[in-house]
Every structure is written in structure tokens, then in C-alpha cells.
Amino acid sequence: MAWLKAEKDLSFRDYSELWEWSVTDLEGFWASIWEYCDVKVSKPYERVLGKREMPGAEWFPGAELNYAEHVLRHAADHPDGPAILHQSEARSLGEVSWGELQERTAALAAGLREMGVGRGDRVAAYLPNVPEAVIALLACASIGAVWSSCSPDFGAGSVVDRMEQIEPKVFIAVDGYRYGGKDYDKIEVVARLQSEIPTLQKTIVLPYLSEVPDTSPLENVVMWDDLLARHEGAELTFEQVPFDHPLWVLYSSGTTGLPKAIVHSQGGILIEHLKKAVLHIDLGPDDRFFWFTTTGWMMWNLVVAGLLTGSTALLYDGNPGHP
């Protein structure tokens, strides 16, 4: 509110007045969020609201930007600082610095481009809550591809019901996971998914349970470490996309039929999650953000969004009550 007074000469006596302004002056409120959170664009927006009608409202027409660029701009400020702290039942406590996050994102983005993935293509993931999932999301966003993920505790049918709808070109999958002290091998499930999602051209396998998993049941496989090693040192570039370009696809629960695919845009998620992280959660570069979640729940996406503020994401995979 102090910023609004200093920059916009707007004064509010209490939260109720601030809220009333936010819902009655949509253009003024969202333009202020844009400015306060320092949204970077390669092309400026022409106006805040192009069309007001619902459904079909058009936000920030003309603007071109990239979600991943807003996350990784923090690598320049403190490359050695922790972007991610992580632990799981299968791995000991580890850290990924901002510089490492940027380097690995660049390598995977180059690998995806090598596979023919580009703007608008869909990439499906079957990954636990580990740094590689964050890297994969950012790599997809950086090249304008569309991300969608399921947790590896999902059965094959549940994954097919979701992913078949979006026709992914590339699949990023784990060999298995550990929960409550028990190992769950998922290679046979991945093989079934390959056979039931006909649009898949390549599968990237992340070793998690085993250092050298048996991938013989799978086709068109590239190992995660091999792919990143092949593109080590790649330059990271950010595909500039319109505000409403798809960023990721989430799904409804599927309780009344097939899960419904819900598309979220790069710009819409960027500005909404900046607002959420900065104003509602009060995150900043010195903070750490944790929410117990899997990659199959929207809260995982919000944990990633904490990185937009330069804060550190805390990831845990497994049963928090074990042993």
C-alpha cells in the first residue's frame, strides 16, 4: 500500500478498500501488479484488458514474454545461492544452486529441441517431486512447449486418461519410486503408457530407484544423464510467446468422467503466481517455501512458482511419516 501511495497516489484506509479497488478497477490493479513485480517483456502490452467478456476475456494483448525467464533471472543475482533444497526416501539431502538450475535447464532445453520439440508441442512427465521435475518444467517453458505432469503413484489408466487428451510428443518418466520404505518399479507401466499414447516419439528415463534401470521393455529411450551430458554448456534462450500462450495443462479430479484438461497460460500464471507469492505468501530472496505435494497436484506448480521471487523451493518425495 505504501508503494501504491508513492507511485500511483492511491490511498486505502484498510484491506476492504484495497480489495474493492482490485475488483472494480481491473486495469489499474493488474497494471500495478505488473509494475510492482517487474514483469519483463520483449514486446509491451497494448492495454491491460483487450476484451472483458467472459468467457473469452483477453489480458495484456500484444505482450510477449517467457515464464522460465522470470524464474531464471535470479541466477544472475546469486548463482551460488540455493534455488532448490531436496530430500526423499531414495536420496539424501541435496542442493541445486541457481547457477546449476540454469545450466541444467539449458542442457535439457537443447535436448528437447534436438528431439524436435518446439513452440506449442506437449511434453508429458511421470516424475516424483525431485529437482529434475522442476528442471523439465522450466526447460519446456523456455522453448514454448507445454508441460503436463502426473505423479508416479498414478496407475497407467489414470495417466492415459489425462495425457492421451493432450497428445504429447515426448515423455519424461522415472524408473520407479520409494514410499513408506517400499520400492515401486514403474518400467512396465511406462512401457504400457508408450503403447497406449500413440503420439509419443521419445521417452526420457530418469534413473531414481536404480542407477542403471532395465529399460529393455521400452522403445525410443534416451537416458536423462546422457541427454544432459550431450548438451552440457548449451546456451539458454527464451522463446518469446504471447501472454496467452499455454504454459501447462492441469486436470480436474475425474470423479464425474474423464479428467478435464485445463490449460493455463504463460502470462496468466506468471502474473497470478507473482501476486500470490509476493503479496499473499510474502516470499522473497531470503525465504524458503515448502508444501508437501506430488507432481500430480496443483500445489506442486505453486511451489515452483515460489522461485519467481528468488526464494528457495524445498522438495520432499516420499512418506513424511516414515519411518
C-alpha positions as CSV (number, residue, x, y, z in Angstrom):
1,M,0.0,0.0,0.0
2,A,2.9,2.3,0.6
3,W,4.1,1.6,-2.9
4,L,0.7,2.4,-4.3
5,K,0.7,5.7,-2.5
6,A,4.2,6.7,-3.6
7,E,3.9,5.5,-7.2
8,K,0.2,5.9,-8.1
9,D,-1.0,8.4,-5.4
10,L,-3.6,5.8,-4.3
11,S,-4.6,5.6,-0.6
12,F,-6.7,3.0,1.1
13,R,-7.8,3.1,4.8
14,D,-8.0,-0.7,5.2
15,Y,-7.9,-4.0,3.4
16,S,-11.6,-3.8,2.4
17,E,-10.9,-0.6,0.4
18,L,-7.9,-2.2,-1.2
19,W,-9.9,-5.2,-2.2
20,E,-12.7,-3.1,-3.6
21,W,-10.3,-1.3,-5.8
22,S,-8.8,-4.6,-7.0
23,V,-12.1,-5.8,-8.3
24,T,-13.6,-2.6,-9.6
25,D,-10.6,-1.2,-11.4
26,L,-9.2,-4.3,-13.0
27,E,-6.9,-2.4,-15.4
28,G,-5.4,-0.3,-12.6
29,F,-4.9,-3.2,-10.2
30,W,-3.3,-5.6,-12.7
31,A,-1.2,-2.9,-14.3
32,S,0.1,-2.1,-10.8
33,I,0.9,-5.8,-10.1
34,W,2.7,-6.0,-13.4
35,E,4.9,-2.9,-12.5
36,Y,5.4,-3.8,-8.8
37,C,6.5,-7.4,-9.7
38,D,8.7,-6.1,-12.5
39,V,7.3,-8.3,-15.3
40,K,9.8,-8.4,-18.2
41,V,8.7,-8.4,-21.8
42,S,10.2,-8.4,-25.2
43,K,7.1,-6.6,-26.5
44,P,5.0,-4.4,-24.3
45,Y,1.3,-4.9,-23.9
46,E,-1.1,-2.6,-25.8
47,R,-3.6,-2.4,-23.0
48,V,-4.4,-4.4,-19.9
49,L,-7.8,-5.8,-21.0
50,G,-8.4,-6.3,-24.7
51,K,-11.8,-7.9,-24.2
52,R,-13.8,-8.1,-21.0
53,E,-16.4,-10.6,-22.0
54,M,-16.5,-14.0,-20.2
55,P,-15.7,-16.5,-21.4
56,G,-13.0,-15.1,-23.7
57,A,-11.6,-12.2,-21.8
58,E,-8.3,-11.1,-23.3
59,W,-5.5,-9.9,-21.0
60,F,-2.4,-7.9,-21.9
61,P,-2.7,-8.3,-25.7
62,G,0.5,-7.6,-27.6
63,A,2.8,-8.6,-24.7
64,E,5.4,-11.2,-25.4
65,L,7.4,-12.9,-22.5
66,N,8.6,-16.1,-21.1
67,Y,7.7,-17.7,-17.7
68,A,11.1,-19.5,-17.3
69,E,13.0,-16.3,-18.0
70,H,11.3,-14.8,-14.9
71,V,12.4,-17.7,-12.8
72,L,16.0,-17.9,-14.0
73,R,16.7,-14.1,-13.9
74,H,17.6,-14.8,-10.3
75,A,20.6,-16.9,-11.4
76,A,22.4,-13.7,-12.3
77,D,21.9,-12.2,-8.9
78,H,23.1,-15.1,-6.8
79,P,24.3,-18.0,-8.9
80,D,25.8,-19.9,-6.0
81,G,22.7,-19.5,-3.7
82,P,20.3,-22.4,-3.2
83,A,17.4,-22.5,-5.7
84,I,16.2,-25.9,-4.5
85,L,16.8,-28.0,-1.4
86,H,15.6,-31.5,-1.7
87,Q,15.4,-34.8,0.0
88,S,13.5,-38.1,-0.5
89,E,13.3,-41.6,0.8
90,A,15.5,-42.6,-2.2
91,R,18.0,-39.7,-1.9
92,S,19.8,-37.9,0.9
93,L,19.6,-34.1,1.4
94,G,20.8,-32.2,-1.6
95,E,21.0,-28.7,-3.0
96,V,20.7,-27.2,-6.5
97,S,22.1,-23.7,-6.9
98,W,20.6,-21.1,-9.1
99,G,23.5,-21.4,-11.5
100,E,23.1,-25.2,-11.7
101,L,19.4,-24.8,-12.2
102,Q,20.1,-22.6,-15.1
103,E,22.7,-24.8,-16.6
104,R,20.7,-28.0,-16.4
105,T,17.6,-26.2,-17.8
106,A,19.7,-25.0,-20.7
107,A,21.0,-28.5,-21.4
108,L,17.6,-30.2,-21.3
109,A,16.0,-27.4,-23.4
110,A,18.7,-28.1,-26.0
111,G,18.0,-31.8,-25.8
112,L,14.3,-31.3,-26.3
113,R,14.9,-29.1,-29.3
114,E,17.1,-31.8,-30.7
115,M,14.1,-34.2,-30.4
116,G,12.0,-31.8,-32.4
117,V,10.1,-30.3,-29.5
118,G,9.2,-26.7,-30.1
119,R,6.6,-24.0,-29.5
120,G,3.2,-25.5,-28.7
121,D,4.3,-29.1,-28.5
122,R,3.3,-31.0,-25.4
123,V,5.7,-32.8,-23.1
124,A,4.2,-35.2,-20.5
125,A,6.0,-36.1,-17.3
126,Y,5.7,-39.1,-14.9
127,L,8.0,-37.9,-12.2
128,P,8.3,-37.6,-8.4
129,N,8.8,-34.4,-6.5
130,V,12.5,-34.0,-7.3
131,P,14.7,-31.2,-8.9
132,E,14.6,-32.9,-12.3
133,A,10.9,-32.3,-12.5
134,V,11.4,-28.5,-11.9
135,I,14.2,-28.5,-14.5
136,A,12.0,-30.3,-17.0
137,L,9.1,-27.8,-16.5
138,L,11.5,-24.8,-16.9
139,A,13.1,-26.3,-20.0
140,C,9.7,-26.8,-21.6
141,A,8.6,-23.3,-20.7
142,S,11.8,-21.8,-22.0
143,I,11.2,-23.2,-25.5
144,G,7.5,-22.5,-25.6
145,A,6.5,-26.2,-25.1
146,V,3.5,-27.1,-23.0
147,W,4.1,-29.1,-19.7
148,S,1.8,-31.6,-18.0
149,S,2.7,-34.0,-15.2
150,C,1.4,-36.9,-13.2
151,S,2.9,-38.4,-10.1
152,P,4.4,-41.9,-10.5
153,D,1.9,-43.3,-7.9
154,F,-0.7,-42.9,-10.6
155,G,-1.7,-46.1,-12.3
156,A,-1.3,-46.5,-16.1
157,G,-5.0,-46.0,-16.7
158,S,-5.1,-42.7,-14.8
159,V,-2.1,-41.4,-16.8
160,V,-3.5,-42.4,-20.1
161,D,-6.9,-40.8,-19.3
162,R,-5.1,-37.5,-18.8
163,M,-2.1,-37.5,-21.2
164,E,-3.8,-39.0,-24.2
165,Q,-6.0,-35.9,-24.4
166,I,-3.1,-33.6,-25.0
167,E,-1.2,-35.8,-27.5
168,P,2.4,-35.4,-26.1
169,K,5.4,-35.7,-28.3
170,V,7.9,-36.5,-25.6
171,F,7.5,-38.4,-22.3
172,I,9.8,-37.9,-19.3
173,A,9.5,-40.8,-16.9
174,V,11.1,-42.3,-13.8
175,D,12.0,-45.9,-13.4
176,G,10.2,-46.1,-10.1
177,Y,9.8,-44.5,-6.7
178,R,10.0,-45.3,-3.0
179,Y,7.2,-44.6,-0.5
180,G,7.0,-45.7,3.1
181,G,10.1,-47.8,2.8
182,K,8.8,-49.8,-0.2
183,D,10.1,-49.6,-3.7
184,Y,7.7,-49.5,-6.7
185,D,9.1,-50.3,-10.1
186,K,7.3,-48.5,-12.9
187,I,9.1,-49.6,-16.0
188,E,6.3,-51.9,-17.1
189,V,3.8,-49.1,-16.5
190,V,6.0,-46.8,-18.7
191,A,6.0,-49.5,-21.4
192,R,2.2,-49.6,-21.3
193,L,2.0,-45.9,-21.5
194,Q,4.2,-45.9,-24.6
195,S,1.9,-48.4,-26.2
196,E,-1.3,-46.5,-25.3
197,I,-0.3,-42.9,-26.1
198,P,0.4,-43.1,-29.8
199,T,1.8,-39.6,-30.3
200,L,4.9,-40.3,-28.1
201,Q,8.1,-40.2,-30.2
202,K,10.8,-40.3,-27.5
203,T,10.9,-41.2,-23.8
204,I,13.5,-39.7,-21.5
205,V,14.1,-42.0,-18.5
206,L,15.3,-40.6,-15.2
207,P,17.1,-43.3,-13.0
208,Y,15.7,-42.9,-9.5
209,L,15.4,-46.3,-7.9
210,S,18.3,-47.8,-9.8
211,E,21.5,-46.2,-11.1
212,V,21.1,-48.4,-14.2
213,P,17.5,-49.4,-14.7
214,D,16.5,-52.1,-17.1
215,T,14.8,-50.2,-19.9
216,S,14.7,-53.2,-22.3
217,P,10.8,-53.2,-22.3
218,L,10.8,-49.6,-23.6
219,E,11.3,-48.1,-27.1
220,N,12.9,-45.0,-28.3
221,V,14.6,-44.3,-24.9
222,V,17.1,-41.6,-24.0
223,M,18.6,-41.6,-20.5
224,W,18.3,-38.3,-18.6
225,D,22.0,-38.1,-17.7
226,D,23.2,-38.9,-21.2
227,L,20.9,-36.2,-22.7
228,L,22.1,-33.5,-20.4
229,A,25.8,-34.5,-20.8
230,R,25.5,-34.3,-24.5
231,H,24.2,-30.7,-24.3
232,E,26.4,-29.5,-21.4
233,G,27.3,-25.9,-21.8
234,A,24.3,-25.1,-24.1
235,E,23.2,-21.5,-24.2
236,L,19.9,-20.9,-22.7
237,T,17.5,-18.8,-24.8
238,F,13.9,-18.0,-24.0
239,E,11.2,-18.3,-26.7
240,Q,9.1,-15.2,-26.5
241,V,5.4,-16.1,-26.6
242,P,2.1,-14.2,-26.4
243,F,0.6,-13.6,-22.9
244,D,-2.0,-16.3,-23.5
245,H,0.4,-19.0,-24.9
246,P,-0.1,-22.3,-23.0
247,L,2.3,-23.0,-20.2
248,W,0.9,-26.1,-18.6
249,V,-2.1,-28.4,-18.5
250,L,-3.6,-29.4,-15.2
251,Y,-6.6,-31.8,-14.8
252,S,-9.8,-32.0,-12.8
253,S,-10.2,-35.0,-10.5
254,G,-12.2,-37.1,-12.9
255,T,-14.9,-38.0,-10.4
256,T,-17.7,-37.4,-12.9
257,G,-16.0,-38.8,-16.0
258,L,-12.6,-38.4,-17.7
259,P,-10.4,-35.8,-16.0
260,K,-10.9,-32.5,-17.8
261,A,-7.7,-30.9,-19.2
262,I,-7.4,-27.3,-18.0
263,V,-4.9,-25.1,-19.9
264,H,-3.1,-22.3,-18.1
265,S,-1.2,-19.6,-20.0
266,Q,2.4,-18.4,-19.6
267,G,1.4,-14.8,-18.9
268,G,-1.7,-15.6,-16.8
269,I,0.2,-18.0,-14.5
270,L,3.2,-15.6,-14.3
271,I,1.3,-12.6,-13.1
272,E,-1.1,-14.5,-10.9
273,H,1.6,-16.5,-9.2
274,L,3.8,-13.4,-8.8
275,K,0.8,-11.8,-7.0
276,K,0.3,-14.9,-4.9
277,A,3.9,-15.4,-4.0
278,V,4.8,-11.7,-3.3
279,L,1.6,-10.4,-1.7
280,H,-0.2,-13.4,-0.2
281,I,2.7,-15.6,0.9
282,D,5.2,-12.8,1.3
283,L,8.1,-14.6,-0.4
284,G,11.4,-13.0,-1.2
285,P,15.0,-14.0,-1.9
286,D,15.8,-14.9,1.7
287,D,12.8,-17.2,2.2
288,R,12.3,-20.9,1.8
289,F,9.0,-22.3,0.6
290,F,7.7,-25.8,1.4
291,W,4.4,-27.6,0.7
292,F,4.1,-31.3,0.9
293,T,2.8,-32.3,-2.5
294,T,3.4,-34.5,-5.6
295,T,3.7,-33.5,-9.2
296,G,0.1,-34.6,-9.7
297,W,-1.3,-31.8,-7.6
298,M,-1.6,-28.1,-8.4
299,M,0.3,-27.2,-5.3
300,W,3.5,-28.6,-6.9
301,N,3.1,-25.9,-9.5
302,L,2.7,-23.3,-6.8
303,V,5.9,-24.5,-5.1
304,V,7.7,-24.0,-8.4
305,A,6.2,-20.5,-8.6
306,G,8.0,-19.5,-5.4
307,L,11.1,-19.5,-7.5
308,L,9.7,-16.4,-9.3
309,T,10.6,-14.4,-6.2
310,G,14.1,-15.7,-5.9
311,S,13.1,-17.8,-2.8
312,T,14.3,-21.3,-2.3
313,A,12.0,-24.2,-3.0
314,L,12.0,-27.2,-0.6
315,L,11.1,-30.5,-2.2
316,Y,10.4,-33.8,-0.4
317,D,9.4,-37.0,-2.1
318,G,8.1,-39.9,0.0
319,N,6.1,-40.5,3.1
320,P,6.8,-37.7,5.6
321,G,5.7,-40.0,8.4
322,H,8.2,-42.8,7.6
323,P,9.9,-44.3,9.5
